[in-house]
Amino acid sequence: MKELKGVLAIAGKSGLYQLVAQTRTGIVVENMADRKRMSISAQQQVSALGEIAIYTDAGERPLKEIFESMAADTGGQHGPHPKQDPAALHAFFAKHVPNFDAERVYGSDMRKAVTWFNTLVDHGFFAEVAEASEEVPAKAAKATKKKAAPAAPVALDAASVENTDDAAAE
């Protein structure tokens, strides 16, 4: 997985942003979806994805770990579409954070995490996971081709057995 350094979530704005530059009064970011740049003032709340965590019954779990788990499960491909089946979204999220704190983690948090994961997939953050998952079936196919199939049993009738015995006797 690529580093999440420089990938930001901005309060009140949808999507993810890439840090472009830091200015005297704030930062310049680029929207990862449409590549539009904008200035963000120091007063706006900005969170680096690498610093965000999900509440669990045992404390907090970094979002990076959750994304790595999702990528391993999906082979570096998209997760469920966040606006479709809420039950599928919940099941997918719960699979990767089975002990999330149900009182502090809302459906909107799950939707946002899966949306962010899908955005990162679109930008190649899990390319090595996708390549590795494609190599495994290819290696398995080669391995099965290399293994010789056992010879099929040959049915012998009594006449051919006698002919074999006669040839051996000569």
N, CA, C and O of each residue as an XYZ file, in Angstrom:
680
protein
N       0.846     -1.180      0.000
C       0.000      0.000      0.000
C       0.886      1.236      0.000
O       1.864      1.313      0.744
N       0.536      2.192     -0.835
C       1.250      3.463     -0.833
C       1.000      4.166      0.495
O       0.000      3.912      1.167
N       1.900      5.035      0.857
C       1.747      5.827      2.078
C       0.560      6.785      1.942
O       0.302      7.327      0.868
N      -0.141      6.976      3.027
C      -1.267      7.904      3.049
C      -0.818      9.327      3.353
O      -1.647     10.219      3.533
N       0.487      9.539      3.411
C       1.027     10.864      3.707
C       0.554     11.843      2.631
O       0.724     11.601      1.436
N      -0.021     12.914      3.061
C      -0.480     13.927      2.121
C      -1.899     13.723      1.628
O      -2.408     14.555      0.878
N      -2.563     12.622      2.032
C      -3.968     12.406      1.665
C      -4.808     12.938      2.814
O      -4.650     12.523      3.963
N      -5.713     13.870      2.485
C      -6.449     14.599      3.506
C      -7.960     14.480      3.341
O      -8.475     14.320      2.234
N      -8.642     14.562      4.457
C     -10.098     14.717      4.488
C     -10.357     16.097      5.085
O      -9.757     16.469      6.093
N     -11.247     16.844      4.460
C     -11.525     18.208      4.907
C     -12.967     18.272      5.396
O     -13.895     17.900      4.678
N     -13.142     18.746      6.622
C     -14.472     18.848      7.221
C     -15.367     19.723      6.348
O     -14.976     20.812      5.927
N     -16.563     19.230      6.087
C     -17.532     19.986      5.302
C     -17.391     19.805      3.799
O     -18.186     20.351      3.033
N     -16.389     19.045      3.367
C     -16.191     18.803      1.934
C     -16.120     17.302      1.703
O     -15.472     16.574      2.455
N     -16.793     16.853      0.658
C     -16.775     15.415      0.370
C     -15.513     15.045     -0.394
O     -14.889     15.889     -1.037
N     -15.155     13.791     -0.316
C     -14.013     13.294     -1.060
C     -12.702     13.416     -0.317
O     -12.648     13.824      0.843
N     -11.652     13.052     -1.020
C     -10.298     13.114     -0.481
C      -9.479     14.126     -1.265
O      -9.762     14.413     -2.428
N      -8.478     14.649     -0.618
C      -7.647     15.683     -1.211
C      -6.179     15.328     -1.027
O      -5.791     14.728     -0.025
N      -5.382     15.701     -1.996
C      -3.944     15.498     -1.944
C      -3.302     16.842     -1.598
O      -3.631     17.860     -2.208
N      -2.401     16.851     -0.636
C      -1.691     18.071     -0.267
C      -0.750     18.450     -1.406
O       0.049     17.630     -1.858
N      -0.850     19.690     -1.864
C       0.006     20.180     -2.944
C       1.097     21.070     -2.376
O       2.271     20.896     -2.703
N       0.724     22.027     -1.525
C       1.697     22.958     -0.966
C       1.166     23.549      0.328
O      -0.038     23.577      0.581
N       2.093     24.014      1.127
C       1.714     24.708      2.350
C       2.031     26.187      2.134
O       3.100     26.543      1.637
N       1.085     27.036      2.515
C       1.266     28.480      2.359
C       1.352     29.127      3.738
O       1.235     28.456      4.764
N       1.556     30.418      3.743
C       1.643     31.163      4.989
C       0.313     31.124      5.747
O       0.305     31.123      6.978
N      -0.801     31.091      5.031
C      -2.123     31.177      5.663
C      -2.909     29.870      5.635
O      -4.047     29.839      6.103
N      -2.348     28.808      5.109
C      -3.069     27.540      5.033
C      -2.360     26.561      4.119
O      -1.133     26.464      4.128
N      -3.132     25.839      3.336
C      -2.566     24.841      2.419
C      -3.282     24.900      1.078
O      -4.393     25.418      0.972
N      -2.629     24.362      0.063
C      -3.238     24.188     -1.249
C      -3.413     22.690     -1.429
O      -2.472     21.916     -1.250
N      -4.640     22.286     -1.789
C      -4.947     20.872     -1.975
C      -5.542     20.647     -3.360
O      -6.027     21.572     -4.010
N      -5.488     19.385     -3.789
C      -6.086     19.011     -5.063
C      -7.099     17.912     -4.799
O      -6.783     16.903     -4.168
N      -8.311     18.111     -5.282
C      -9.359     17.115     -5.128
C      -8.959     15.874     -5.922
O      -8.657     15.977     -7.110
N      -8.952     14.711     -5.287
C      -8.507     13.490     -5.960
C      -9.487     13.048     -7.036
O      -9.106     12.325     -7.957
N     -10.738     13.468     -6.935
C     -11.737     13.050     -7.918
C     -11.660     13.859     -9.206
O     -11.629     13.291    -10.298
N     -11.630     15.183     -9.084
C     -11.687     16.009    -10.295
C     -10.423     16.826    -10.555
O     -10.368     17.600    -11.511
N      -9.403     16.654     -9.702
C      -8.104     17.311     -9.873
C      -8.145     18.836     -9.782
O      -7.206     19.504    -10.215
N      -9.217     19.391     -9.226
C      -9.298     20.842     -9.043
C      -8.534     21.224     -7.784
O      -8.623     20.552     -6.757
N      -7.793     22.299     -7.879
C      -7.028     22.797     -6.740
C      -7.795     23.881     -6.012
O      -8.577     24.624     -6.606
N      -7.553     23.958     -4.692
C      -8.186     24.997     -3.884
C      -7.301     25.304     -2.689
O      -6.478     24.488     -2.274
N      -7.486     26.475     -2.156
C      -6.776     26.888     -0.947
C      -7.656     26.594      0.254
O      -8.866     26.820      0.230
N      -7.037     26.093      1.289
C      -7.740     25.795      2.533
C      -7.101     26.646      3.620
O      -5.885     26.611      3.812
N      -7.917     27.405      4.325
C      -7.382     28.273      5.374
C      -7.029     27.456      6.611
O      -7.485     26.326      6.786
N      -6.218     28.051      7.449
C      -5.783     27.387      8.675
C      -6.941     27.147      9.639
O      -6.827     26.322     10.546
N      -8.058     27.860      9.454
C      -9.199     27.695     10.352
C     -10.026     26.449     10.034
O     -10.757     25.960     10.894
N      -9.918     25.929      8.800
C     -10.708     24.755      8.436
C     -10.098     23.500      9.044
O      -8.879     23.376      9.162
N     -10.971     22.572      9.428
C     -10.507     21.331     10.028
C     -10.078     20.362      8.932
O     -10.878     19.975      8.080
N      -8.817     19.981      8.966
C      -8.242     19.063      7.994
C      -7.662     17.877      8.747
O      -6.961     18.053      9.743
N      -7.953     16.665      8.274
C      -7.425     15.462      8.909
C      -6.645     14.651      7.889
O      -7.115     14.410      6.776
N      -5.449     14.233      8.281
C      -4.656     13.343      7.439
C      -5.189     11.926      7.617
O      -5.403     11.484      8.746
N      -5.405     11.213      6.516
C      -5.957      9.861      6.606
C      -5.087      8.944      7.456
O      -5.597      8.051      8.133
N      -3.792      9.160      7.423
C      -2.878      8.336      8.204
C      -3.034      8.506      9.704
O      -2.515      7.702     10.478
N      -3.746      9.550     10.122
C      -3.933      9.821     11.548
C      -5.339      9.494     12.040
O      -5.614      9.615     13.234
N      -6.218      9.089     11.156
C      -7.599      8.780     11.530
C      -7.682      7.333     12.009
O      -7.019      6.451     11.464
N      -8.491      7.102     13.021
C      -8.695      5.765     13.567
C     -10.191      5.544     13.786
O     -10.970      6.493     13.872
N     -10.569      4.279     13.873
C     -11.961      3.886     14.124
C     -12.061      3.381     15.559
O     -11.216      2.611     16.016
N     -13.087      3.816     16.254
C     -13.303      3.354     17.614
C     -13.659      1.875     17.622
O     -14.507      1.424     16.851
N     -12.998      1.121     18.507
C     -13.321     -0.293     18.703
C     -13.586     -0.523     20.182
O     -13.379      0.371     21.002
N     -14.042     -1.718     20.519
C     -14.291     -2.049     21.920
C     -12.991     -2.064     22.723
O     -13.008     -1.903     23.943
N     -11.859     -2.259     22.029
C     -10.560     -2.341     22.706
C      -9.739     -1.061     22.567
O      -8.562     -1.057     22.929
N     -10.313      0.010     22.061
C      -9.569      1.260     21.875
C      -9.833      1.832     20.496
O     -10.984      2.044     20.112
N      -8.761      2.083     19.750
C      -8.887      2.622     18.397
C      -8.054      1.783     17.444
O      -7.017      1.238     17.824
N      -8.515      1.682     16.206
C      -7.767      0.943     15.178
C      -7.495      1.905     14.022
O      -8.428      2.497     13.479
N      -6.212      2.066     13.639
C      -5.881      2.997     12.563
C      -6.580      2.657     11.251
O      -6.710      1.489     10.883
N      -7.019      3.684     10.564
C      -7.709      3.511      9.285
C      -6.814      2.803      8.270
O      -7.297      2.040      7.434
N      -5.517      3.059      8.347
C      -4.570      2.413      7.425
C      -4.660      0.895      7.544
O      -4.669      0.205      6.525
N      -4.726      0.360      8.762
C      -4.840     -1.085      8.967
C      -6.140     -1.621      8.373
O      -6.169     -2.701      7.784
N      -7.200     -0.859      8.535
C      -8.503     -1.281      8.005
C      -8.450     -1.306      6.479
O      -8.939     -2.251      5.859
N      -7.863     -0.278      5.870
C      -7.722     -0.245      4.413
C      -6.874     -1.408      3.912
O      -7.187     -1.993      2.875
N      -5.808     -1.752      4.628
C      -4.965     -2.878      4.232
C      -5.755     -4.182      4.276
O      -5.610     -5.029      3.394
N      -6.582     -4.342      5.293
C      -7.426     -5.529      5.405
C      -8.437     -5.598      4.262
O      -8.657     -6.661      3.682
N      -9.051     -4.453      3.941
C     -10.014     -4.390      2.841
C      -9.329     -4.721      1.510
O      -9.883     -5.446      0.683
N      -8.129     -4.187      1.314
C      -7.395     -4.422      0.066
C      -7.027     -5.897     -0.075
O      -7.129     -6.462     -1.164
N      -6.601     -6.518      1.020
C      -6.255     -7.941      0.970
C      -7.488     -8.780      0.649
O      -7.407     -9.761     -0.091
N      -8.619     -8.390      1.207
C      -9.867     -9.130      0.982
C     -10.388     -8.977     -0.446
O     -10.897     -9.934     -1.029
N     -10.262     -7.773     -1.008
C     -10.815     -7.507     -2.342
C      -9.792     -7.696     -3.452
O     -10.120     -7.545     -4.629
N      -8.545     -8.026     -3.087
C      -7.501     -8.140     -4.093
C      -7.135     -6.793     -4.685
O      -6.743     -6.704     -5.849
N      -7.261     -5.739     -3.880
C      -6.925     -4.397     -4.343
C      -7.984     -3.780     -5.247
O      -7.727     -2.783     -5.922
N      -9.168     -4.371     -5.258
C     -10.277     -3.857     -6.067
C     -11.275     -3.137     -5.166
O     -11.125     -3.136     -3.944
N     -12.294     -2.524     -5.771
C     -13.310     -1.791     -5.017
C     -14.052     -2.674     -4.029
O     -14.220     -3.878     -4.227
N     -14.487     -2.030     -2.962
C     -15.394     -2.656     -2.024
C     -16.810     -2.417     -2.524
O     -16.992     -1.980     -3.660
N     -17.816     -2.694     -1.701
C     -19.193     -2.456     -2.134
C     -19.445     -0.971     -2.381
O     -18.791     -0.114     -1.786
N     -20.381     -0.681     -3.248
C     -20.714      0.724     -3.514
C     -21.413      1.267     -2.274
O     -22.395      0.680     -1.819
N     -20.932      2.367     -1.722
C     -21.451      2.878     -0.454
C     -22.914      3.303     -0.466
O     -23.543      3.351      0.592
N     -23.472      3.613     -1.632
C     -24.857      4.092     -1.663
C     -25.862      3.010     -2.021
O     -27.054      3.287     -2.148
N     -25.392      1.787     -2.183
C     -26.335      0.724     -2.518
C     -26.835      0.050     -1.249
O     -27.359      0.727     -0.364
N     -26.691     -1.225     -1.143
C     -27.249     -2.012     -0.052
C     -26.560     -1.700      1.288
O     -25.394     -2.048      1.469
N     -27.263     -1.052      2.223
C     -26.652     -0.734      3.520
C     -26.228     -1.986      4.297
O     -25.240     -1.947      5.031
N     -26.951     -3.082      4.148
C     -26.594     -4.311      4.856
C     -25.267     -4.870      4.340
O     -24.444     -5.342      5.124
N     -25.061     -4.815      3.023
C     -23.800     -5.297      2.442
C     -22.642     -4.414      2.887
O     -21.554     -4.909      3.182
N     -22.877     -3.115      2.935
C     -21.860     -2.171      3.387
C     -21.496     -2.452      4.847
O     -20.318     -2.501      5.201
N     -22.502     -2.633      5.678
C     -22.279     -2.917      7.096
C     -21.520     -4.232      7.265
O     -20.591     -4.308      8.068
N     -21.901     -5.257      6.524
C     -21.231     -6.556      6.620
C     -19.765     -6.454      6.190
O     -18.882     -7.027      6.829
N     -19.518     -5.727      5.109
C     -18.150     -5.537      4.621
C     -17.306     -4.810      5.663
O     -16.183     -5.224      5.952
N     -17.836     -3.741      6.223
C     -17.110     -2.976      7.234
C     -16.869     -3.829      8.481
O     -15.760     -3.854      9.014
N     -17.909     -4.529      8.945
C     -17.801     -5.351     10.151
C     -16.821     -6.509      9.968
O     -16.226     -6.978     10.938
N     -16.654     -6.963      8.751
C     -15.684     -8.033      8.471
C     -14.262     -7.553      8.747
O     -13.411     -8.332      9.178
N     -14.009     -6.278      8.499
C     -12.664     -5.737      8.648
C     -12.448     -5.027      9.986
O     -11.310     -4.807     10.402
N     -13.526     -4.678     10.641
C     -13.456     -4.103     11.988
C     -14.535     -4.801     12.813
O     -15.546     -4.191     13.159
N     -14.317     -6.087     13.130
C     -15.382     -6.858     13.780
C     -15.776     -6.340     15.157
O     -16.907     -6.555     15.594
N     -14.870     -5.667     15.842
C     -15.183     -5.196     17.189
C     -15.358     -3.682     17.242
O     -15.015     -3.055     18.245
N     -15.900     -3.078     16.150
C     -16.101     -1.620     16.175
C     -17.122     -1.264     17.245
O     -18.028     -2.039     17.549
N     -16.956     -0.097     17.795
C     -17.835      0.388     18.852
C     -19.140      0.868     18.221
O     -19.189      1.945     17.628
N     -20.179      0.075     18.351
C     -21.457      0.359     17.692
C     -22.118      1.635     18.208
O     -22.974      2.200     17.526
N     -21.741      2.094     19.389
C     -22.315      3.334     19.926
C     -21.640      4.582     19.363
O     -22.234      5.660     19.362
N     -20.394      4.441     18.881
C     -19.665      5.622     18.404
C     -19.344      5.583     16.910
O     -18.927      6.592     16.341
N     -19.533      4.436     16.276
C     -19.294      4.332     14.833
C     -20.655      4.199     14.153
O     -21.371      3.217     14.349
N     -20.992      5.193     13.364
C     -22.298      5.249     12.714
C     -22.223      4.716     11.285
O     -21.141      4.519     10.733
N     -23.387      4.491     10.706
C     -23.461      4.058      9.309
C     -22.771      5.042      8.378
O     -22.146      4.640      7.396
N     -22.882      6.328      8.683
C     -22.225      7.343      7.848
C     -20.701      7.216      7.922
O     -20.012      7.488      6.939
N     -20.174      6.807      9.071
C     -18.731      6.590      9.209
C     -18.289      5.407      8.358
O     -17.249      5.458      7.701
N     -19.079      4.347      8.374
C     -18.774      3.166      7.565
C     -18.807      3.522      6.080
O     -17.919      3.145      5.316
N     -19.842      4.250      5.690
C     -20.001      4.670      4.290
C     -18.813      5.526      3.845
O     -18.283      5.354      2.747
N     -18.407      6.446      4.715
C     -17.283      7.324      4.391
C     -15.989      6.517      4.259
O     -15.210      6.752      3.336
N     -15.754      5.574      5.167
C     -14.526      4.763      5.115
C     -14.477      3.936      3.831
O     -13.424      3.841      3.201
N     -15.591      3.343      3.440
C     -15.618      2.531      2.216
C     -15.498      3.424      0.987
O     -14.856      3.038      0.010
N     -16.100      4.606      1.015
C     -15.956      5.566     -0.087
C     -14.492      5.967     -0.232
O     -13.967      6.006     -1.345
N     -13.838      6.262      0.874
C     -12.419      6.632      0.837
C     -11.586      5.468      0.310
O     -10.686      5.668     -0.506
N     -11.879      4.260      0.770
C     -11.144      3.081      0.285
C     -11.275      2.969     -1.231
O     -10.279      2.761     -1.924
N     -12.491      3.104     -1.749
C     -12.708      2.994     -3.195
C     -11.974      4.100     -3.959
O     -11.466      3.863     -5.055
N     -11.917      5.299     -3.388
C     -11.172      6.399     -4.008
C      -9.683      6.065     -4.065
O      -9.030      6.303     -5.081
N      -9.155      5.521     -2.988
C      -7.740      5.144     -2.965
C      -7.450      4.026     -3.961
O      -6.384      4.007     -4.575
N      -8.385      3.099     -4.126
C      -8.229      2.045     -5.143
C      -8.127      2.687     -6.522
O      -7.273      2.311     -7.325
N      -9.004      3.660     -6.798
C      -8.988      4.353     -8.094
C      -7.656      5.041     -8.372
O      -7.267      5.198     -9.529
N      -6.957      5.452     -7.319
C      -5.696      6.170     -7.475
C      -4.473      5.272     -7.273
O      -3.367      5.771     -7.070
N      -4.665      3.961     -7.328
C      -3.551      3.020     -7.323
C      -2.850      2.814     -5.997
O      -1.701      2.375     -5.978
N      -3.501      3.115     -4.895
C      -2.863      2.926     -3.603
C      -2.687      1.457     -3.242
O      -1.879      1.125     -2.374
N      -3.427      0.584     -3.891
C      -3.343     -0.844     -3.583
C      -2.930     -1.645     -4.818
O      -3.304     -2.810     -4.959
N      -2.169     -1.029     -5.698
C      -1.773     -1.667     -6.961
C      -0.984     -2.944     -6.717
O      -1.187     -3.934     -7.420
N      -0.077     -2.942     -5.726
C       0.720     -4.149     -5.486
C      -0.141     -5.293     -4.973
O       0.167     -6.457     -5.228
N      -1.214     -4.981     -4.256
C      -2.130     -6.032     -3.783
C      -2.871     -6.628     -4.974
O      -3.047     -7.843     -5.057
N      -3.307     -5.766     -5.896
C      -4.015     -6.230     -7.094
C      -3.092     -7.079     -7.958
O      -3.515     -8.111     -8.478
N      -1.830     -6.660     -8.120
C      -0.876     -7.426     -8.916
C      -0.609     -8.777     -8.278
O      -0.543     -9.792     -8.973
N      -0.455     -8.798     -6.961
C      -0.191    -10.052     -6.258
C      -1.373    -11.003     -6.371
O      -1.181    -12.211     -6.512
N      -2.586    -10.479     -6.312
C      -3.761    -11.348     -6.410
C      -3.931    -11.884     -7.823
O      -4.496    -12.962     -8.010
N      -3.442    -11.136     -8.840
C      -3.492    -11.629    -10.216
C      -2.420    -12.669    -10.462
O      -2.619    -13.573    -11.274
N      -1.263    -12.565     -9.770
C      -0.172    -13.508     -9.950
C      -0.502    -14.864     -9.351
O      -0.097    -15.889     -9.900
N      -1.217    -14.899     -8.255
C      -1.521    -16.151     -7.582
C      -2.292    -17.104     -8.494
O      -1.877    -18.255     -8.629
N      -3.403    -16.683     -9.135
C      -4.086    -17.608    -10.034
C      -3.207    -18.018    -11.214
O      -3.292    -19.156    -11.674
N      -2.371    -17.118    -11.708
C      -1.502    -17.450    -12.834
C      -0.483    -18.502    -12.417
O      -0.213    -19.441    -13.166
N       0.085    -18.347    -11.221
C       1.045    -19.339    -10.727
C       0.359    -20.673    -10.481
O       0.929    -21.728    -10.762
N      -0.851    -20.635     -9.962
C      -1.591    -21.872     -9.708
C      -1.897    -22.584    -11.017
O      -1.822    -23.810    -11.093
N      -2.239    -21.822    -12.045
C      -2.520    -22.428    -13.353
C      -1.270    -23.065    -13.921
O      -1.342    -24.158    -14.483
N      -0.113    -22.405    -13.790
C       1.137    -22.983    -14.268
C       1.480    -24.242    -13.499
O       1.939    -25.221    -14.086
N       1.266    -24.230    -12.202
C       1.575    -25.391    -11.374
C       0.716    -26.576    -11.755
O       1.201    -27.707    -11.752
N      -0.534    -26.355    -12.080
C      -1.390    -27.473    -12.456
C      -1.026    -27.993    -13.833
O      -1.190    -29.180    -14.115
N      -0.525    -27.101    -14.705
C      -0.093    -27.554    -16.025
C       1.160    -28.401    -15.917
O       1.332    -29.350    -16.683
N       2.050    -28.069    -14.965
C       3.301    -28.794    -14.818
C       3.081    -30.191    -14.270
O       3.795    -31.126    -14.632
N       2.106    -30.332    -13.409
C       1.826    -31.648    -12.842
C       1.212    -32.525    -13.911
O       0.195    -32.181    -14.514
N       1.851    -33.672    -14.136
C       1.329    -34.597    -15.145
C       0.129    -35.322    -14.568
O       0.126    -35.739    -13.410
N      -0.861    -35.456    -15.378
C      -2.056    -36.173    -14.952
C      -1.715    -37.652    -14.870
O      -0.964    -38.158    -15.704
N      -2.249    -38.345    -13.888
C      -1.961    -39.779    -13.795
C      -2.500    -40.490    -15.030
O      -3.543    -40.135    -15.578
N      -1.764    -41.489    -15.438
C      -2.172    -42.233    -16.626
C      -3.499    -42.920    -16.362
O      -3.742    -43.459    -15.283
N      -4.337    -42.886    -17.363
C      -5.644    -43.531    -17.235
C      -5.452    -45.038    -17.240
O      -4.609    -45.550    -17.976
N      -6.216    -45.754    -16.433
C      -6.071    -47.219    -16.433
C      -6.461    -47.778    -17.800
O      -7.396    -47.308    -18.448
N      -5.719    -48.783    -18.207
C      -5.971    -49.414    -19.501
C      -6.705    -50.723    -19.256
O      -6.287    -51.557    -18.453
N      -7.787    -50.871    -19.957
C      -8.549    -52.115    -19.825
C      -7.920    -53.172    -20.732
O      -7.759    -52.961    -21.934
N      -7.582    -54.264    -20.158
C      -7.003    -55.356    -20.937
C      -8.004    -56.488    -21.034
O      -8.675    -56.843    -20.064
N      -8.085    -57.030    -22.203
C      -8.935    -58.209    -22.321
C      -8.039    -59.438    -22.260
O      -6.816    -59.312    -22.319
N      -8.606    -60.583    -22.147
C      -7.859    -61.827    -21.969
C      -6.950    -62.105    -23.167
O      -5.844    -62.607    -22.968
N      -7.361    -61.806    -24.396
C      -6.569    -62.089    -25.593
C      -5.287    -61.261    -25.595
O      -4.226    -61.777    -25.946
N      -5.364    -59.978    -25.206
C      -4.160    -59.155    -25.228
C      -3.194    -59.586    -24.136
O      -1.982    -59.480    -24.320
N      -3.700    -60.074    -22.998
C      -2.830    -60.560    -21.932
C      -2.093    -61.802    -22.425
O      -0.897    -61.953    -22.177
N      -2.796    -62.686    -23.118
C      -2.164    -63.905    -23.645
C      -1.098    -63.537    -24.668
O      -0.019    -64.130    -24.665
N      -1.378    -62.554    -25.557
C      -0.402    -62.146    -26.562
C       0.844    -61.552    -25.898
O       1.956    -61.766    -26.381
N       0.676    -60.807    -24.796
C       1.791    -60.228    -24.087
C       2.634    -61.337    -23.460
O       3.863    -61.286    -23.497
N       1.967    -62.342    -22.884
C       2.683    -63.457    -22.279
C       3.455    -64.235    -23.331
O       4.584    -64.656    -23.077
N       2.854    -64.438    -24.540
C       3.518    -65.167    -25.622
C       4.751    -64.396    -26.103
O       5.792    -64.992    -26.378
N       4.627    -63.050    -26.203
C       5.766    -62.235    -26.674
C       6.873    -62.263    -25.652
O       8.044    -62.246    -26.031
N       6.558    -62.306    -24.379
C       7.568    -62.343    -23.348
C       8.267    -63.691    -23.332
O       9.457    -63.766    -23.027
N       7.550    -64.754    -23.655
C       8.119    -66.092    -23.656
C       9.099    -66.258    -24.802
O      10.049    -67.027    -24.658
N       8.931    -65.599    -25.907
C       9.802    -65.731    -27.067
C      11.040    -65.031    -26.822
O      11.922    -65.016    -27.680
